[in-house]
Each structure stands twice: as C-alpha cells, then as structure tokens.
Amino acid sequence: LDKILETEREGIEKKLDEAKEKAEAGEGELIPEVQERLLKNLENRAAQNREKLDGMPPDTGGQIRELNDYDFMDEDARNQFKELMDMLKKQAMEQYGKDMMEQLKSMDPAAMANMRNMIESLNQLMEQKMKGEQPDFDGFMEQFGDFFGDNPPQNLDELVENMQNQMAQAQSLMES
C-alpha cells in the first residue's frame, strides 16, 4: 500500500512536469490560452489529490476505503491498487469458502434438516407473496429467527432485500 501511494505521488509530479514542459515549449495544437487553462485544471486536480493522499487515515483499512473512491492520476498506481484489491478479494473469498465448508461439516443432521426446513418455508413465503397472498412472516421468524442473527429483518420485504444484498456481495466476490 505504501508503494502504491508513493507511485501515485511520483506520478502526479511527473504528469505536472510533463504538462508544464509542453506548455512552456508551446507544444501541441492548442492555442496558448486553452493550454494554460488545461494546465491550471491539472494543477488543481493534482493539489486536490495530494491533499487527499496527505489526509489518508493512518490505518490500512481506512486507507483502502479511501483509495476505493480515489481518482488515481498515475495509471501504474491504479493498476497496482487493482491488483492489491484482487488479491485481497481472492484471499477473503478463499477464507469465506473454508469457513463455510467448516460450518457445513460441523452441522449435525438435525441442524441440516432445520436449515432445509427454513429454506422450504422461505420458498413458501415467497410463493404466497407472488400470488398476492399475505404470508405469515411473524410465524416464520418465530420458528427460524435464530438463522438471522442479532438484527433480524422486520418484514418479508426487508428479508428479501437483505438476501439480495448478500447474494450481490457473494456474486461480486465470486466474479473477482
């Protein structure tokens, strides 16, 4: 991560130097006023990016979050960050898969049957909802609420939304 930040800082300076040299030499097909405005815009962007880099949180996680929304000026730094994120996602997915396999291996037949019953009941709720009927969400949660942790959904729509978000996150991890 430090190398990525260093590469970006060097890339910012390199872009600025190249743009200044071109402007001073009068290179390019642009009229001087337009070239000057472009240089000023580049200088402003460089100043904003330097400010963002200087204001990075001290912790690695915070830096990664900030860099996710950061507009890199140096292509090499952008590629290095993408490679780092790909590596981290791959490691996280591998660990997630290992953890899931361990959980499944440790489940006894009764727990597996209970999970199967929960999925079947959830399918029935969804079918009822699609038919325009009023599903018994409260009864479902009374029976299977422990599957949904400390902050269970309050209605079927919230449950579906949570499940869609989890599936989207899993899909994103799988794709990466």
ZINOR-V993142 format. One record per backbone hydrogen bond with DSSP energy under -1.0 kcal/mol. NH is the residue of the N-H (numbers start at 1). CO is the residue of the C=O. E is the energy in kcal/mol with one decimal. If there is no record, write none. Layout:
# ZINOR-V993142
nh:NH co:CO e:E
nh:NH co:CO e:E
This chain:
# ZINOR-V993142
nh:5 co:1 e:-2.3
nh:6 co:2 e:-2.4
nh:7 co:3 e:-2.7
nh:8 co:4 e:-2.4
nh:9 co:5 e:-2.3
nh:10 co:6 e:-2.5
nh:11 co:7 e:-2.5
nh:12 co:8 e:-2.4
nh:13 co:9 e:-2.0
nh:14 co:10 e:-2.4
nh:15 co:11 e:-2.5
nh:16 co:12 e:-2.3
nh:17 co:13 e:-2.7
nh:18 co:14 e:-2.6
nh:19 co:15 e:-2.4
nh:20 co:16 e:-2.6
nh:21 co:17 e:-2.5
nh:22 co:18 e:-2.2
nh:23 co:19 e:-2.2
nh:24 co:20 e:-2.8
nh:25 co:21 e:-2.3
nh:27 co:22 e:-2.0
nh:35 co:31 e:-2.4
nh:36 co:32 e:-2.4
nh:37 co:33 e:-2.1
nh:38 co:34 e:-2.6
nh:39 co:35 e:-2.2
nh:40 co:36 e:-2.4
nh:41 co:37 e:-2.6
nh:42 co:38 e:-2.4
nh:43 co:39 e:-2.6
nh:44 co:40 e:-2.4
nh:45 co:41 e:-2.5
nh:46 co:42 e:-2.7
nh:47 co:43 e:-2.3
nh:48 co:44 e:-2.5
nh:49 co:45 e:-2.7
nh:50 co:46 e:-2.7
nh:51 co:47 e:-2.3
nh:52 co:48 e:-2.3
nh:53 co:49 e:-2.7
nh:54 co:50 e:-2.7
nh:55 co:51 e:-1.7
nh:56 co:53 e:-1.2
nh:63 co:59 e:-2.1
nh:64 co:60 e:-2.5
nh:65 co:61 e:-2.3
nh:66 co:62 e:-2.3
nh:67 co:63 e:-2.7
nh:68 co:64 e:-1.6
nh:72 co:70 e:-1.0
nh:78 co:74 e:-2.2
nh:79 co:75 e:-2.6
nh:80 co:76 e:-2.5
nh:81 co:77 e:-2.5
nh:82 co:78 e:-2.4
nh:83 co:79 e:-2.5
nh:84 co:80 e:-2.4
nh:85 co:81 e:-2.7
nh:86 co:82 e:-2.6
nh:87 co:83 e:-2.4
nh:88 co:84 e:-2.6
nh:89 co:85 e:-2.7
nh:90 co:86 e:-2.4
nh:91 co:87 e:-2.5
nh:92 co:88 e:-2.6
nh:93 co:89 e:-2.8
nh:94 co:90 e:-2.5
nh:95 co:91 e:-2.4
nh:96 co:92 e:-2.8
nh:97 co:93 e:-2.8
nh:98 co:94 e:-2.4
nh:99 co:95 e:-2.9
nh:100 co:96 e:-2.5
nh:101 co:97 e:-2.5
nh:102 co:98 e:-2.4
nh:103 co:99 e:-2.4
nh:104 co:100 e:-2.6
nh:105 co:101 e:-2.6
nh:106 co:102 e:-2.0
nh:112 co:108 e:-2.2
nh:113 co:109 e:-2.3
nh:114 co:110 e:-2.3
nh:115 co:111 e:-2.2
nh:116 co:112 e:-2.4
nh:117 co:113 e:-2.5
nh:118 co:114 e:-2.2
nh:119 co:115 e:-2.4
nh:120 co:116 e:-2.4
nh:121 co:117 e:-2.7
nh:122 co:118 e:-2.5
nh:123 co:119 e:-2.4
nh:124 co:120 e:-2.1
nh:125 co:121 e:-2.3
nh:126 co:122 e:-2.4
nh:127 co:123 e:-2.5
nh:128 co:124 e:-2.6
nh:129 co:125 e:-2.4
nh:130 co:126 e:-2.5
nh:131 co:127 e:-1.7
nh:132 co:129 e:-1.2
nh:133 co:128 e:-2.4
nh:137 co:135 e:-1.6
nh:140 co:136 e:-2.0
nh:141 co:137 e:-2.7
nh:142 co:138 e:-2.3
nh:143 co:139 e:-1.8
nh:144 co:140 e:-2.9
nh:145 co:141 e:-2.0
nh:147 co:144 e:-2.0
nh:148 co:145 e:-1.9
nh:159 co:155 e:-2.1
nh:160 co:156 e:-2.8
nh:161 co:157 e:-2.5
nh:162 co:158 e:-2.6
nh:163 co:159 e:-2.5
nh:164 co:160 e:-2.6
nh:165 co:161 e:-2.4
nh:166 co:162 e:-2.5
nh:167 co:163 e:-2.6
nh:168 co:164 e:-2.5
nh:169 co:165 e:-2.4
nh:170 co:166 e:-2.5
nh:171 co:167 e:-2.8
nh:172 co:168 e:-2.5
nh:173 co:169 e:-2.4
nh:174 co:170 e:-2.6
nh:175 co:171 e:-2.8
nh:176 co:172 e:-1.9
